[in-house]
Amino acid sequence: MEIISVEEHEDGGATYTFDISQEEKDLLVPSGIQLALLCGITGLTYNAIVKICMDYIGEDTDGK
């Protein structure tokens, strides 16, 4: 995967253009859809889910 360009917008957002292989696309699209469904079903934001995952990884590596 390669980032081809990043276009920053006045509103603080950005548009990223990626070059990905078919294999990467086949892995990313279903995962993205599953993440969107998970957010919708649970009412959690993407950032909340990332925090939960990072907390889990931290607990796992600390032996808790």
Secondary structure, DSSP 8 states (H G I E B T S, - for coil): -EEEEEEE-TTS-EEEEEE--HHHHHHHHHHHHHHHHHHHHH---HHHHHHHHHHHHHHHHTT-
